[in-house]
Each structure stands twice: as C-alpha cells, then as structure tokens.
Amino acid sequence: MLESYVTPILMSYVNRYIKNLKPSDLQLSLWGGDVVLSKLELKLDVLEQELKLPFTFLSGHIHELRIHVPWTKLGSEPVVITINTMECILKLKDGIQDDHESCGSNSTNRSATENTKSSVKPRRIQQAAPTDPDLPPGYVQSLIRRVVNNVNIVINNLILKYVEDDIVLSVNITSAECYTVDELWDRAFMDISATDLVLRKVINFSDCTVCLDKRNASGKIEFYQDPLLYKCSFRTRLHFTYDNLNSKMPSVIKIHTLVESLKLSITDQQLPMFIRIMQLGIALYYGEIGNFKDVETEDSACHNKDMLGNITGAEDETRIDMQYPAQYKGQELYSQQDEEQPQGWVSWAWSFVPAIVSYDDGEEDYTGNDSTLTIHQQKVQTLKDPIVSVGFYCTKATVTFKLTEMQAESSSYYSPQKVKSKEVLCWEQEGTTIEALMMGDPFFDCQIGFVGCRAMCLKGIMGVKDFEENMNRSETEASFFICGENLSTKGLTYLTNSLFDYRSPENNGTRAEFILDAAHHKETYTEIAGMQRFGAFYMDYLYTMESTSGKGSANQQDFSTGKNEDLGTVQEKSTKTLVVGPLDFRLDSSSVHRILKMIVCALEHEYEPYSRLKPEIKDENETILNPEEVASLEEYIPTRHTSVTLLKCTCTIFMAEFNLLDCLLPVIIGGKNSSNFMNTANFQSLRPLPSIQILVDKINLEHSVPMYAEHLVHVVSSLTQPSDNLLHYCYVHCYLKIFGFQAGLTSLDVSGSYCLPVPIIPSFSTALYGKFLKFPTCWTKRSQIVITEGIFELPNLTIQATRAQTLLLQAIYQSWSHIGNVSSSAVNEILMNEVFQNIGVKSKNPLPTLEGSIQNVELKYCSTSLVKCASGTMGSIKICAKAPGDSGKEKLIPLLQGPSDTKDLHSTKWLNESRKPESLLAPDLIAFTVHVPQYMDYCHNSGLL
C-alpha cells in the first residue's frame, strides 16, 4: 500500500514541469520501481511563472530522467532521481515588463483559492474509503517524511546558457548530487527526531566550467575564448533547524559553499562582456530595469506571508492526499492541478526540505469549511520569517588577465585562424568569505572579506618582454600589489562559525545564536574585529527596517512608492563599512601599463547602458504636506551611509623604465581607438631604480545620501519654509580625512631591497568636506539654496629638498611625461650618491636645503544658481634655506616669512632667528574672498535683479 502514498507525490512534480506525459504509464512504471523517460520537454511557461525572474526561457529539455524507488526498503534506502543532460537557454525579457499583481489582489485571489480548496478537501475526504488498518496515519506521515527527507538527486551534464546582444554565457556542470548526511557530514539515511530537530544535506558539484564567448550577427561563435572557469569542483552544506516536530518550515537555514581552488581566466575580449554581466546583476538588484525590484519589494511583508501561505496550503493538501490511497481518487490529482492555484518557486524549492507533519494534524476533524479556514488562517498568522544564513568560502582564488591575438595555423593565406592568448596579469587571493544573514525584510546583513591578496605581472606587455622567462626576475619584482597576510600565518579564521568550521555550534550539537539587532551588530562587528578575522579587506553591509507605529515590520518606506500617507511609520537604515588593511602598492612601468591596458580593453565595447538617467522633471501635481506630516518627516529620514577606511598604505612610484602611454591614454581620455603599436626594443631593467615613496597612516572617507532622494527633494522643495534639518538631508555629504601623510625618495637596488627613505614631505594631516544638492532643477525658484559647498583644512604642510633631490624628482617626472625608453644616463651615479648618502658618513660638502611651510590653511567654496563664491585664509608662510654652519649647527636663511615683526629688520640678528607667530590668535597672513556672478540672463528673466 505504500505505492499509493509515495506515487502521487512524485507524479505531481514530474507532471507539473514536463510536457506530454501520460500519467497512467508513469504510474505503472513507478510501481515497478524504476522509471526511465527520454527526450523530455520542460514547461517553460510554468518555470517562468514560478521563478518570477526577468528572463525568458528560449528552450529547455531533459535528455533522460530516471527515478528509482526501493519499495521494499523505503525506510532505509533513499529514492534516487537522476537527470542525464539537462539544457536550458535563457535571455532577458523584451521590454522587461513584469506584470506582478499587487499584494492585496494576490491575497484576495489566494484566499478565494484556499476557500475553494478547503471546501473541496472535506468532500474528497468524506467520499474516500477508510485507510488501510495496517498503515495508521501516524506511521504513514512518519514514513513519508523519512522518504522525502532522504531523496537523492543526481544531475549529470547540466547546461545553462544565457544570450544577450553578442554575449553567450554558458555554464556546464558535469555532475551535481544532493543527498542527506549525518552529524559528521557523511552520507547517511537520517530523519528528524524530537531530540535532534536538525536536517543536514550536502550538494557536491563536479567539474563546473563557465564559458563567455562572442557571437556574430547570425548568432554563431566564430572564435571560442578560453573558459572563464574550467573544471572547478566545490561542495555545499545545508543545515536546517526546526523548532519542534510540528513546525511547517525550518526556523534557521544555513547554506554554505566551500571552494578549495578557484581559477578564473579573462581575456581582453571577454572583459567588456564580463563587466556587462556584472552590470546586469547590479541593475536587477537595484530595480533599474523592468521595475523588477520595485514590484517585488512593494508590500513585501504581505508578499512573504502569501508565499508562506502557499507552502502551508501545498503541504496540507499533500498531507490529506497521503492519508487516502490514490486508487480511491482515480486521476483526480491530475485533473485538479490545472484548476488550482499554482505553487510559487519558494514552495517548489521547499519541496526538497519538506515540513514536518504533525501527528495531531492527521487526526483533525474536517467537518466544515469554516472551521478548516479558521484553522488555516491561524497557522498563516503564526508563521514567522526564518533566519537564513548563506555563505561562500574560497581557500585560494586566482584571476588571470590575458591578451589575445589571431594567428593562422599554417602559412597558407586561406587557412583558418585561431585565437592565441598570453597571460599578462594575475590576481591571487586567499581566505575569501562572502556571508549573508537575513530574516525577512526587517534585517539583512552581508559581510565580505579576505585574508590576503597580491597582484603580479606576467610575461610581456605591448611588445615589451619585461617578465618573460628568460629575464630571470623574481616574484618580489613581479608583485606590485600586496595586502594582508598568508593563510599559513593567519589560519582558518575566514571559516569562523561556518558549517566547515569544526568549532561552529552546528558541528558541536548546539544551536547557533544570531545577532539581529542593529545596535548589538555594530558593537560586535567593528573594524577591529573585521581586521582580526581577515586582515586584508573587510566589508559589512547592514540594512534594517523597524516600525515605529506598532504595526510590526511594515512595508518599504513610503518614499519608495511615492506615497505620503504614513510618513515616519518605518525607519530604514543602511550602512556600509569597508576596511582595507596594510597594503603596499608599487607603480612601475610594468604595472601601470598593464592596469591601463585593462582599462582600455574594458572601454572597447558598444553596449548601451541598462538604465539611463531620468530627466529631472519636477512633478507639477505635488501633494502639499500638512503640519503633522511635516513633523513626522522631521523625526526620521532614511539615509545610506558608507564608510571607507584604509590603514597603513604604502605607495611607491618608480621611475619609468619604458613609456608607451601615448597608445593608452588617448583611448581612456578621448575614447579614440587603441593603437596596435608594439614596441620591439629589448627591455633592460634599471638598477638602482629611484622612486617616490608615499606613506599614509590612515585614510577615511564617509559618504551619506538620502535613501529616496528624488521623492524627498520634491516634497521638501514644495514647502514654503523648509527647516535646516530637512534641507540637510537633501544633500549628498562627503568627508575625507587623511592622517600621517608623508613622502620621501628611495631607490631599489639589484638585490631587490630599498635604501632608507630621504624625507621630502614630513608627516601631516588634512581634511576635506563637500556637499552636493540632489536634483538641483527642483530648486529653480529658490536662488538662495546652496548647490555645492566645499571646505578644505590643512593645519600645516612642509616641503624640503636639496638641489640633487629636486633634480631626481624632475627626472622621475620626465620619465613618465616623455614617451620612449629611459636612458640610464638620465640618472647618473653622482646624482644618486648625493641624494642617498651612506648612513654614518659625513659629507665633505653638505648641500643646502630649501624648505617651505604653510600653516592654518582653510579654503571654502560655495555655489548657488546666482553666484559662485570662494574664500580662504592662511595663517603663516615660511620659505627658508638651511645651510651648514661652522660649529655643525644649521644656519637658517629666511627668504619669505609672514606674519613677522619687522622692527629689528636692520639688524643681522633678525636674519638668523627662527620666528613664529606670537600666538594662535594672531591675525591670518592672507584672507581672500572671490564672487563670480552666474547666468545673468536667467536672473533677469526670473525677476531677481
């Protein structure tokens, strides 16, 4: 009798997604234990409706589908579903118009459907024959739960293709297998019990290959590029925690993926297409095309409840169908499918992790439609959003950039050509982590970090064979960017609290605790904590949504929908924190030319942007807010805040050993076609190689912008007298702070070591602030509104250099400004010895030093629709020459100094003294203000003059 319970479950899903199936043949094959179906066509319209993505399926078919059901060992062996060769081709929808219905209409339709279901179910139950006395309902439900929890799914040769314009993106997975495991993550036949409310699964992906090619106008690929990713294998662990045996869905979901080695390869022709795919993902996320995100997020809380209602309704129906043999219903299961409300993609996905069916539910008395509907509504109301944790971890990742060229296979003119690629740049990264934690709409957090990374030059660039194998150059010379640490010294901190961490709570039989409070989150995940875990890079993106009106987690802020009814009922916060650890960046000829070549390759495309900036048209039918709404708006305005911090940065700018920038810069600046000029001169490294070394202790950049700027500006600009607080949020604010900036001269010798830096600019700090008005055209009637404002502060700055150091700085500058190879005679040995004197050796003829310093500099800039204004002050300035004295002390010869007391100017003592301002309250040396009128015709026409 087990066949009558298991068969309808399998048949319902197979028949739903596959065309032209005969249920009678499928049922007979299942009862035999094995089903083999060949050349199957997928129902593309069903897939599009359930996935609800802005893509359309061009084709989809399965070469072979096998289902093995061990009827005699259902309680100990899994059902195995095998798909051999599945291929789907997708493209972006034309016009990308998503006709999603509103949440209210969906709820109404779904409620009507549920009423129909609830009225049909009792009739079906009342007409059905009694169950088999040998199979009580509790046993059946327990057995079905065990069967479905242990289903094995195997997909051999999965092919997914995406086409757009001339882009063909294909993903080929040789094998993917999903199965149930035990607490040690070993394959096992498991079930959920009252003592262990956990279900674990593993998905193994073998030989994943990703290709990105360009097709011609006829749709054919003339030349196949190197694969982006070739035969990469990875595994995914899934961990589901339930509150109790009666739970309809897990309360905690963890899905973590680990890749040991990830090797990506991008050619110059693939780079524009790769960037295009990335822009597509960003545009879809922010809803810039098709209004997909706007529709999905509108009234999202109700939308999620509808999805959960779908899941519950589907499970209840499955439970009722399971309790009574299929032969008493005939083919009613299939005839009812087209009439019932289709399940969503969430329901389909959850079918692989089904809810735990209560024994008590199986004995409920369905005697009336009203009681059934009431019980169902109570269940939907008690459902809460699960905690979902998604993670991606990579031990070592490598990205290689290649340049391609066409080559003929033989000397014949008519012989076919093939693409030959050459590696020029490599990026290596260790200990990568991407984690996302969410709980419905109120909370979302994403953390990204990696332990260490470096960038290396490979082989040659533009005909210059600077790193060919015969050059015998070390990896230290090839590495031009180094950040963070190695895994050998840092350890496996990037796997902390993941399902691959043996110390995680899930791997020790305890339940994990999650931080879902914004204040507690910021206290725990600080910049210091992020650097301790990773070391090279750490990013934390936190989005929270809180209700202040006691209505629970409400919908999106009314700014997003353009409504004004309930301003202030929802408080949204978005913060992004990015921290970059100690880094060493070397800019030499090899690295600069490779970076600029990548930029040139990225610009060589003719793709239209997915979204264009909308013209700033002010709405003439604006709704004027009443005082209560204005007061509510004053209380809280949602903003997006971003903070970027760089710690201990070292940037070394070397003298150019070769210079071919005339082939690259015109393309970047003017958009001209790149030149095919190739330098054939032999490369010779220059040693010692002088350079400018810049050290910065800390750089901090903060940026804030209103979350719904367009609607906010329209509302505030319509007020007669908006407050300063409201005006403040109508601007984009930027703060830049630099601490401990210093620069000096150094040189790289033959052994690859640096000499001690010679200071040119001693350490100083500075700050810059700017704000920019959003949608200035909305403020045309208010000429006094500031459009742009900036403030620059510099407490002190000192620059010092000798004549030899100045000549060396000039030589470094000329090596980059003059095209061609640098002659070794440009920097002679005498000049280098004068700049970099041996430590402890006194020079016979010490050179004088020219020193200039300024203090208390403050500059301000402001612009309105009528005038541009600039003002500034300078506290003091000093330019002097330091010359060696007779007794070993330096003589100070002032050339320019102010402010200064000149009453003793006639005496020689005045010349040799070091004079400082008498106090900080002394008047500034220079103060200026400049006003430039703007658009006089506009001012005259507007009646302002």
N, C-alpha and C positions, 0 to 999 in steps of 0.2 A: 504493500500500500504506500510505500514511501514515494513511488514514482508519481503518484497523484498530487503530492505536495511540492516536490522539487521541480517537476517538469514545467508547471505554469510559470515559475519564476524565471527559468532560463529562457523559455519560449517568448515571454513578454518582451525581454530586452532584445533578443535576436530579431524578432519580427518587427520591432519598432524602428530599427536603424538599417535594415536590409530590405531591398526591394524584391518583389516577385517570389516570396516564399510560400510554400504550401504547408500550412500548419499541420495537416494530417501526416504528411511524410516526415516532417521534423519531429512530431511527437512519437511516431513509431521508431525512428532512429534513436531518439533519446532513451526510450525504454530498452533498446538493445544495448545501451551502454556507451556507444560511440556514434558521433555524428561527423560527417565529412561533407562540407559544402564548398563548391568550387565556383570561381568566376562570379563573385557576388558584387552587386552594385549598391552603394550606400545611398540612403535617402538624404540627399544634400539639403533639401528644404528643412528637414527636421533638424539636422545639425546646425544650420544657420539660425533657426528659431531658438534652439536651446542654448547655444554658445553666446548668442547676442553680441557678437563681435562685428566691427566694421569691415569684415571681409566676406567675400562670397566664394563659394566652392565652385571651381570650374569642372572638376571631376573628382571622383572618389570610388575606389573599388578595392576589393579584397580578393587575392588570388585563391586562397584556401582558408577555410575555417574548420577547425577540429574541436570537438567537445567530448571529453572523456568523463563519464560519471561512473565511479565504482559503487554500484548499487549495493553490493554485499558488504562493503567496508566504508560506508558513508561516515561512520563515526570515528574512523581512524585514518582514512586516506582522503586527500583533497580532490575536488573536482578540478580538472585541468582544461583550460580554454587556450587553444593555440591558434594564432593567426600567422599565416605564412604569406608574406609580401602584401603589405597594405600601402597604398599610394593615394595621396590627396594633393590637389593643386589648388591654391588659393590666389586671390587677387583683391585689391582694395575695391570696395563698392563704388560704383559710379555715382558721383554726387554725394556719397556718404550721407544719405538722409536716413536717419533712424527714427522710425515712427513708433517709438515706445508710447504706450498709453500712460496716463497719469496714475499715481498710486491709488487715488480714490476709485477710478474706474476699474483698475485691476482688482482692488479689494472687492468691489461690488460684483464683478464677474466671477471672481473666485468664490465669493460667498454663495452666489447663486449656484455655482457648480457643486460646491460642497453640500448645499441643501439637496441638490438632486442626488448626489452620491449617498447622502445619509438616508434619503427616502428610498433609494433603490436597494441599499445594502440589507435593511431588515427584511424586505420582501424576498431577496435572494436567500437569506438565512432561513427564513421561515419555510420556504419551499424546499430547502435542501433536506437530504436524508440525514439521519443521525450519523455521527462519526463511528469509525471502527472501534469497538471496545478494546482491542489490543493496542491501540495507539491513542492514549489520552491526550488532550490538547496541550497540557504542560510539557509532556515528553516531545510532542511534535515541534513545539516552538523552540525548545532547547536544542533539538537535533538540527532544525533549520538554521538556527543561529550558529551552531558549530560548523555546518556545511558552508554557509556563506562567508563566515569569518576566515575560512581556510581555503578559499578558492585560489588556485594558482593561475596566473595569466601570463602567457608567453607570446611575444610578438617577434617574429623573425623577419628581418628586412623591412623596416618601416621607412617609408619615403615620404617626405613632406616638401612641397615646392611652393614658393611664393614668387609671383611675377608682377613687375611694375615697370612701365616705360621700357628701358633696355636692361633692366635688372632681373636676374634669375638667381634666387636664393634657394638652395636645396639642402635638406638635412636628411642624412641616411644613417639609420641605426641598425647595425647588423642583428643585434639581439637585445631584447628587453624582457626581463622576467620579474614578476611580482609574486611574493609568497610570504607566508606567516612565519614568524620566528619566536624563540623563547627569550628569557631574560638575558641570555648571553649572546643574542642576535644570531643564533644558529637555527637552521631550518627545522621546524617542528610543527606538529598538529596541536594547536592551542585553542583554548576557549576562555571566556571571561567568567570569573567567579566572584563571589561576594568578598573573598579575601584578597583578590587581585583584580581590581577593576581596570585592567590595562590590556590594550591590544597593540601588538607590535608587528610591523611589516617591513620588508626590505624590497627595494627595486634595484636590480643590477642592470646597468646599461653597458653593452659591449660594443666597441668599435664604432663610435659616433664620428661621422665625417660631415663637415659643413663646407659647401662649395658656394662661391659667389662669382658668377660669370656675367658677361655682357652679350646680349643678343642683338642681331641686326634688325632692319626694318621688317624683314619677312619672318622674324621670330626664331631664327636659327642662331646657334652659338658657333661662330667661326673658329675661335681660338679659346681653348679651355685654360683657365688660370689655375695656379696651384691652389689646392684646397685651403680654406681658412683654418680648418681644424681637421686633422687626419687621424682616424682610428684612436679616438680618445675614449677611455673607459672610466666610468665613475659609478658610485653606488649611493643610494638614498635610503635613509632610515626614517620610518614613520612611527610615531608613538601617540596613541590615543588614550586619554584618561577619562573615565566616566565617574560621575558622582555616585551612582548606585545602579543596580541591575534594571531598574525601571526607566533609566534615562533614555530618551529618544535619540540623543546625539551626544558626542563627547563634550566635556566641559573644557578640556585642554587638548590642543592638537599641536604636535611638533613634527615638522617635515624638514629634515636636514640632509644636505648632499655634500659629499666629500670627493674631491678630485685630487689624486696624488700628483699628476703631472699634466699640465695644460699647455700645449704648444700651438700658438696661433701664428699664422703667416699672412701678411697683407702686402700685395703688390701695388705699384703706383696706379694701375688701372682699377684695382679693387677699392682703393682708399676713398674716392668720391662716392662709390656705391655703398660702402660700409657706413660712411657718415650719413648718407641718405636714409639708411635703415635705422640708424640711431635717432635721427630727427623725426622719423615716423613714430617711433615709440614715445618720444617726448611730446609730440603733437597729440597723440592719442591720450596720453596721461592727463595733459592739461586741457583736453577738450577743445583744442584749436581747430580740429577738423571734424565735421559731422555732428557737432554738439553732442558727441557720444558721452563724454564725462558729465556734461550738464544734466543730461536726461537721467543718467544712472545715479547721480548724486542727489537729484531733486527728491525731496521727501524720502531720503534713503532709509530712515528708520522704519517707515511703513513698508518700504520695499523689501527690507530684510525680513520683516515679520511675514510678508507674503511668501517669501522663499521658504522660510521655516514651516509655514503652513502647508506648502506644497509637500515638503518632506514628510511631515506628520501624516497628512492625508494619504500619501502614497503608501506609507508604512501600515497605516490602519487597514487600508484596502488589501494589502498583501497579507496581513495577518488574518483577515476574515477569509480570504480565498484559501489560505493554507489549511484552515481548520476543516474544510469540507472537500472531499475528493473531487477532482476535476470531471470525472465521468458523470456526475450528477448535474453539472452545469453545461456539459457539451462544449460547444465552441463559444460560449457567452463571453469568455475572456477576450477573445479577439474581436468580436462584434462590438464590444463596449469600448474598445480603445479609441476609435476614431471619434466617438461621441464625447468622451471625457476630456477634461482639461489636461493638456499635455504637461508633463513634468518639466521643471527647469533644469538647467545644466548642473546646478548645485545638487538637485535631487539625484541626477544621474551619477554624479561623482560620489555622492554618499552611498550609492548602492554597493560600492566595494567595501565600505565600512558601515554596515547596517546598524540600525539602532537595536538596543537590547529590548526585546519584547517582554512585557510583564506577564507573569502567570495570571495575575488577577485580571488583567485586561481580557484574557481569553475567556473568562467566565462572566463578563459583564452581560447584563440583560438588555439587549437592544429591542425593546418592545415598542418604542415610539420615536418618531422623528425629532420631537422637541428635546427630549432628554439626551438623545445622541448628539444633537447640535450643541446643546449646552455644555456637555462634557468636552466636546471637541474645542469649543471656544475657550474654555477654561485652560485647556492644555496649551493652546497657542499663546494665551496671555502669560503663562508662567514660563515660557521658553525665554532664555536669555542668550546673548551672544557668547559664543565660545571664545576662549583665549587661543589665538593662533600664533605659533612661532615658526617662521620659515628661515632657514639658514643655508648658505652656500659657503663652503670652505675649500680652499685650494692650497696644497702644500707648496708647490712651485709652479709658477706661470712664466711663459716666455712668449714675447711678441716680437716677430722679426719683420722688418720692412724691407721689401725687395724692389729693385728697379728691373723692368723688363725691356727686351729688345727683340725684334723679329730677325730670325735667321733662316736661311734656306738650307734644306737638308743636303743638297749637293750643288755642284757648280752650274747646273742647268738652270736656265732662266725660268723655265716653266715648272720647275719642281716646287712642291708645296712648301710653305713656310711654317715654322713653328716658333713658339714663344720661349725665349730663354730668359731666366731671371737670375739676378745677382743680389746677394744679401749686402745691405749697406748699413743697417742699424738694427740694434737688438735691445729689447727692454726685458729685464729679468726681475721677477717679483716673488717674494717668499712670504708664506704665512698670511694668505688673504682671507678675509672674513666679510661676508655680507649677511646681516641678520635683520629680520623684520618681525616686530611684535605688534599685534593688533587685537583689539576687542571691539568689534563692530565699528560704528562711526565715532564714538567718543574718544578713542585712543588709537594712535598709530605712531610707531617709532621704528626708525631704520638706522642701523649702525654699520659703517663700513670702515675697515682698517686693514693695514698690512704691516708686517714686521720689518721688512727691508726691501729695497729695490735699488737697481742701478741700470744705467743706460751705457751701451758700448758701441763703438764704431767698428764696422766690419768691412774688410776688403777695400774697394776704391769707390770714389765718387767723382762723377763728371770727368772721367779720364785720369784723375789723379790717383795713383796707386799708393795711397798713404798707409794702408793697413793690409796689404797683400801678405801672403805667407812668407815671401822672400825678404820682407822688410825686417822680420825678427823683432817686432815690437811687443812689449809686454802688455798684459791685461790692465795694468795700472795706467799705462798711457792711453789705452783704448777706452777706459771708463771715464766718461765726462760728467756723470751724474751719479752720486751715491747718497743714499738716505737710509737711516735706520740701522738695524743690526742683522745678524745672521740667526737662523733657527738653531744653529749649534750652540750659540750663547744665550739666546732668548728662551729657548724651549718651546713647548707646545701651548703657549698662552693663547694663541689665536683660536684654539678649540675649547676654551673655557666654557663650561656649562652647556656644551653641545652634546648631542647624542653620541658623538665619537670621543667624548671625554670620559674616561673611566671614573673620574671623580664626580661627575654630574649626578644630581639627585635621581634621575631616571635610571641610571645604571647602578644605583645602590639601594633600590627598593623604596625610595621615599618620593613624596610628591613635591614638585618644584614650586617655588614661590616667585611671583612676578610682581614687578613694581609698575603699577598702573596709575600712579598719582604724579602729576607734573612736578610738584614741589619736591617730592621724595626722589623723583627721577633725576632732577638737576643736582640734588645734593649727592647722589650716588655716582652718576656718570659724569664726572668732572673731566677737565682737560688733563689733569694729572693722572687720573685713573685710566683714561684712554691711552696716554703715552706709556704708562707702566704695562699695559696689556700688549700693545702693538709696538710702538717705538718709532715708526716711520710716518704713518698717516693714520688719522682718526677722524671720522665724521659721525655726527649724531644729529639726525633729523627727527624732531618731535612735533607732532600735531595733536592737539587736544581740543575737545568741544564740550563745554559744560553749559548746562541750563540753569538760569537764574530765576526762572518763573515757577519752579516746582512742577514742570511738566515732563521731567525726565530729559533724556538726550533728544533734543529737538532736531529739526531739520537743519539744512545749511543756513548760514546767516542770510537774512533777507536781502542783503546786497547782491548775493549771487543770483537771485531770481528777479531782482529789480522791484521788490515789494517793500512797502514801508509800514505794514500793519503792525508788526511785532518787533520793532527795533529794540535791541537790548535783551531779548529773551535768551539768546545764545551767545556765549563767549568763546570765540575761537582763538587759538594761539598756535603760531607756527614759528619754530626756532630751528636754525641750522648752525651747528658748531663744527668748524673744521680746524684741525691742528696738524701742522707739519713739523716733524721732529728735526733734529740736527741734520743738515744737508750740506753737500759740497758740490758746487756746480762749476764746471770748467768750460769756458767758452774759448775754444781754439778754432783754427781753420777747419779742421775735420768735423767737429761737432756743429759749428754754425752752418756750414754748407749742407750738411745732412738734414738739419732741422728746417732750414729754408726750402730745401728740395721737397720735403714732405708737405710743407705749406703750399708750394706751387702745385704739386700733384693734387692736393685736396681742392684747389680752386679751379682745376681744369674740368669743368662739367657745365652742362646747360640745363640742369634741373630747376624747375620752378619751385619756389617755397610752398610748403603745405598751407601756410596761412600768411596773409599779408596784413599789414597794419590797417586797421579800420580808420577811415577819415574821422577826425574829431568833430562830429556834428552834435551840436547841443540840442537836446530834446526840448521842443517848444511847448509840449504839453506836460510840463513838470508839475508834480504834486507838492504843494507848499505844506511843510510840516507844521503842526500845531505846537504850542509850547511844551506839552507833555512829551511829544515825540522827540523834540529837540533835547529836552532834559535826559530822556532815555538814551539818546545817541551820545550825549556828552559823557555818560557814565563809562562806556566802553566802546572802543573801535578796534576791530581785529586787525592785526598787522603781521607781516612776515619779517622776522629778524634773522640776519645772517652775521656770523662772526667768523673771521678767518685769522688764524694766528700762525706765524712762522717763528720757530725757535732756532737760534744759533745757526744763522745762514752764512755760508762762505761762498763767495762768487769770485772766480779768478778769470780775468780777461787777458789772454795771451796775445803776444804779437802774432800777426797773421803770417803763417808760413807760405800760404798761397791764397790768392784772392780772385774768385770768379763771380763776385756778387753782381756784376753787370748783367749776367744771364738770369739772375733770380729776382733781384729787387724790382725791376720794371714789371714783372708779372704780378708781384704782390701789391705794388703801389698803384700801377695804372691798369692792370688787367690785360696786359699785352700777352701775346702768345709766347711761350717759352722758346728759347733758342736751343738748337741742337749742337751748340758749340761744345766741343770736347777738348780738353787740354791734354796734349800729348807729351808735355815736358816731364822729365824724370823728377820725382819728388825726393827731396833731401831734407831730413829733419834738422832744425836749427837748435844747437845747444852751445852754450846756455841760452834759454829762451826767456826773455824778460816778460813780465806780466804785471797787471794791476790787481791787487787782491783786496776785496771788499768784505768786511766782517760786520754783521749786524746781530746784536743780542736778541732782539725781538721786534717783530712787525705785527701789528694788529689792525685789522680792517673790520669795521662794523657797518652794516647796511640794513636799513629798515624801510619798508614800503607798505602802504595800506593794502590789505588783502583784497578788497573790492574797490579799487581806486576809481574806476570810471563812474560807478553809481554814487560813491561818496562825494566826489568832486561836483557832480551835477546837483546833489542835494545841498551841499554847503554853499555852492556858488549862488543858489537861488535864495539864500537867506539875506535879509536886509543888513544885518549886523552880526556876522558870524563871530564867535568867540575865538580867542587866540588858540585855545585848545583844539577846536575843530580845524582851524587853519593849519595847525602844526601837523596834523595827520594827512593833510592834502599834499604833502611834500615827500620826496624821497630824500632820506638823510644818509650821509656817508661820513664816517670818521676814520681817519688814517693816522696811526701813531707809530713812530719809528724810534726805537731805543738803542743806544750804543752803536751808532753807525760810525765806522772808521774805515780808512783806506790807506794803502801803502803800496810800495813797489817791492817785488820779489822776482826771483828767477828760478827756472827749472834746469838742473844740471843733467849731465849724461846719465847719472845713476838713478834719476827719477825723483830726487829729493829737492826740497825748496831751501833756499837760504832764508835767514831771518828777515822779515819784512822791514823795510825802511818807511817810517810813518810819513804820510803826506797830509792826511786829514785826521787829526785826533778825534777821539770819540765825542759824539754829540747826539742830541735827541731833537726831534721836531714833531709837529702835529699839523694836520690839515683837516678842515671840516667843510662840507659843502651840502647844500640842499637844492633840490630842483622841483619845481611845481609840476604836478601831474595835470595833463590836459589844459595847457595854457589858454586855448581858444575858448574855454568856458568862462574865462575871466576878462573878456574884452571890454566889458562895461566898468571894470574896476582897475583903473590905471595905476592905483597906488599899491596893488598887490605885487609882492616881490616874486619874480620868476626864477631867478638864480641868485644864490648867495654863497660866498666862499670866504673862509678865514684861514690864514696861514700864520703859524707861530714858530719862531726859531730863537730859542734862548741865547745860543752862542754858536759860532762857527769859526774855525781856524784852519787856514791852509798854509802849509810851509813847504818849501822846496829849495834845493840848491840849483845852480845853473846846469849841472850834469843831470840831475833828476828831471829838470824841465826838458832837456834835450831828449832824454829817454822817453818821457811821456809823449813828446812830439813824434818820436819815431814809431811808437806803438799806434798812435792815432793815424799817422800816414800809412802804416801798413794795411789798415782797413779802408782808408779813403782812396788809395791809389790801387788800380787794378793791376794784377800780374803777380809774379813770384817775387818774394822779398829777397834782396841780395844780402848775403851775410856781412858785406862791408857796411851796411846801413847801421849796424850796431858793432862798433869796434871794441876791442878788448880794453882799451884805455878808458873808454866811457863806462863800461861795465865795472871796472875796478874802482873808478871814482864814486860810482853810486853805491856799490856793495863792498864797502871796505871790510877787511878782516877784523873779526872781533878781538879786542885787546891790543890791536896795533894802532899806534897813534900816527896820524897822517902828518907828513912834514909840512905840507901846505894846505891846512884845512880851508875849505871853501866857505864863503859867507852864505847865510841862509836868508831868503826873503820870506817874511811871514806877514800874513794879513788875517785880521779877525774882525768880526762884527758881533754885536750883542743886542739882545732885546728887539728883534725884528718882528713886526706884526703887519700883515697885509690883509686888506679886506676888499671884497668885490661884491657888487650888488647891481642887479639889472631889473628894470620894470619895463612895461610897454612904452614908457616915455623917455627913459634916461638910463644910461649906464654910468655907474659910479665906481671909482677905485680910490682907496685911501691907504695910507701906510705910515708907519713910524719906524725909526731906527734909533736905538739908544746910544750906541757909540760905534766908532770905527777906528781901526788902528792898522797901519801898514808900516813895518819897520824892517831893518836889516840887522841880522845878528852876525857879528864878526868876532873872531878870536882875539882876546886881549893879551897883554904882556904877561900877566900873572896867571894865565889859564882861565880866567873868567871871560864870559862873552860880553862884548860891547854891544849895546843896544842903540841903534841909529834910527830914530823915528823919521819916517818920510811923510806920513799923514796920520793925524790923530785928532779926534774930537769926540765929545767936547773937552776942552782943555783951558786951563788958566794961563794966559799968555803974559802975565805981568812981569815974569822973570825971563822973558824970551831972549833978552840981550845977553844973558849970562851963559857960559859954557856948561854950567851945572844943569841947566834946564834940558839941554840936549841929551844928557846921559841918564836922566832919570826915567823911570817907568811910571807913567801917570795913569791913574784910574779915576773914574768918576767919584766925586766926593761921597755920594750916597745913591741908593737905588731910586730915591725920589728926585734925583737931578732931572732937569728937563731933557727931552729927547733931542738928539742931534738933528734929525731930519723928520719932518712931518709934511705930508702932501695929501692933496685931495684933487681928483680929476672927475669932471662931469661931462658926459658926451650925450647930447640930445639924440633922440631916436624918432624916426618916422614922423617928420613934421607934418606931412600931408595928412596922415592918419589922425594926428592930434587935432589939426584944424577942422577936419571933417566931423570929428566926434564932438566938437564944441567945447573942447577942454582948454583952448587958448583964448 
